[in-house]
Each structure stands twice: as C-alpha cells, then as structure tokens.
C-alpha cells in the first residue's frame, strides 16, 4: 500500500506540520514527522534518512522561513530531490506545499 507520507518542515512551521499530520492520519495515510517518529536515544539523522527513503510521498512545506533557512530543512529538501531521481518520470513523489507567500526555490519550481 502506498500510504507513507514524510512531512518536511522548518521547526517554526511545526503547528501547520502537526495539523497536516493529524489530517493525513485521520484519512488512512501513515504520516511521519520527526517529533512523533524519533524515539529518545535514536540516531535522529539515521531515522530521518530512513523515513525519507521509505516514504511513498514527501510533502515539502514551503514557507518564507523554510525556503530561506539554513540547516537541516535544506538537507531534507536536497535528499528528497536525490530520492526523486530514482523514481519514474511520471511518479508522484515530491509534493511541495506553499503554506504562505514565499519564493519557491528554483530546484522545486518544476513540481506542481
């Protein structure tokens, strides 16, 4: 079943990410976000990469914060694009979602 959804977000957008998580969870998807998917003592970098790799869909929450912020959110965006390269041309895999008025990064502009 194709229902695993990785939600990538900037920590400042957590409230939106959590709402999306709850919506997807109540609609028969298996969403994943770091605050709910990483247990104490786990290697968070390994777990995030594993969750990204196993996801059927990756939702990238684009906000004025996430597209300008340096750090792990940018790494997640880049990993998502890397994993996208392994998919078929017509696969729906990466889903950028603008949650406020922001400039979509050039590398994501080809996705609807």
N, C-alpha and C positions, 0 to 999 in steps of 0.2 A: 504494500500500500504506500502511496506517495503522499505522505502527510506530515513529514518532519520539516518544520519551519524554523530557521535560525533568524533571530532578530538582532541586527547590529545597530547600535545607537551610541550617542555620546551620553555620558553619565548625567548631563544636565537635562536630557530628554527622557529620563527614566520613567516619569509618570505616564507619558504617551506610550512608551515601550511596554510598560506593565498593562495598560489598558488594552493594547493590541494583543498582548499575550493572553489576557483573560478572554477577549473576544474569540481568538482562534481556538483556545482551549475549549470553550463552550460550543464551538462549531465543528467538533470532531477532527481537529488538527492536533499535532503534537508540537507546540511551540517550544522554543528554547531561548532563554536569556541567561546571562551569566549569574545574575543574583539568585536565580532559582535552580540553576543547573550545576553549580560548582559547590561541592561539599567542603567543609573545613578540612584542611590538611591535603587537599588535592593540588596537583600542579596545575594552576589555572591556565597557563599558556598551552599546555598539552590538551587539556579538556576543551578549551575554546577551539583549537585547531581540529580536534576530533569531531566536535559538534558541527563545525563548518563543513568538514569533509562528508559527514553522514547526512547532512540536510538535503532534502529534496528541493527546497526553495530557500533562498536567502533574501530577506527583506532588509534593505539598507535604509534606515531612517535618515533622510536628508533634512537638515535644519541649518539655520545660519550659524549655529555652533558646530555641528558635526563636520560641515564641509570646510571650516576654517581652522579647526582644532588640530594640533599636532598630537601624536600619541597613538594609543592602541586602536582607536576607532579607524584611523587611516590604515593601519596594518590589516584590520579586518576587511576593509574595502578592497585593499590590494589582494588579499588572499582569496576573497570571493571572486574577483576578476580572474585570478590564476586558475581557480577550480572551474570557472565558466569555460575556460579554454578547452577543457576536457569533454565538454558537452557537445551534443549535436547542434548544428546551426539554428534549428527551429525549436529547440528545447526552451521551455520557460523555466528559468532557474533563478536569475537575478531580478529582483523587483525593487527598484528604487522608489521610495515613497516620500514625497515632499510633505513635511509637516508644518512648514511655514515658508514664507517668502525667502528663498535663498538661491544662490547661483549654483546650478548643477555642475559638478566637475566635468570637464571635457571627456574624461575616460568613461563616464557613465551616461553621457548625453545620447548615445545610440539606443538606449533602452527606453521603451515607452513607459 
